[in-house]
Amino acid sequence: MPVPVGHGMSGPSTFDKLKMGAMMGGSVGLIIGFIFGATNIIRFGPGPNGMLRTLGQYMVGSAATFGFFMGIGTTIRTDSPIAKEAMAGYHRRPMMMPRQYIRRVNPESN
């Protein structure tokens, strides 16, 4: 859960964001690994390792992959002063331009 930023308080550190992203990705990966592993076990059988070990391999592999990439992605997306300054231009009011009126000729009137 993100730490609220208030007066005199700082937000979560980069390492905290990495951990939070890795935990979110890991939990999503466990669920996806369970669904995908159970589907493959039903379709093709458990194989030589047995049902629980095969399902566990799917779940752990998927959780590690999702957690790694989600942790990296969350860390990269950290709001830095440079990024805030670059994005400030996107939040200004749009410049109003006069509309150019083009006379349209109705082809049916000819």
Buried (B, 14 or more C-beta within 10 A) or exposed (E): EEEEEEEEEEEBEEEEBBBBBBBBBBBBBBBBBBEBBBEBBEEEEBEEEEEEEBBBBBBBBBBBBBBBBBBBEBBEEEEEEEEEEEEEEEEEEEEEEEEEEEEEEEEEEE
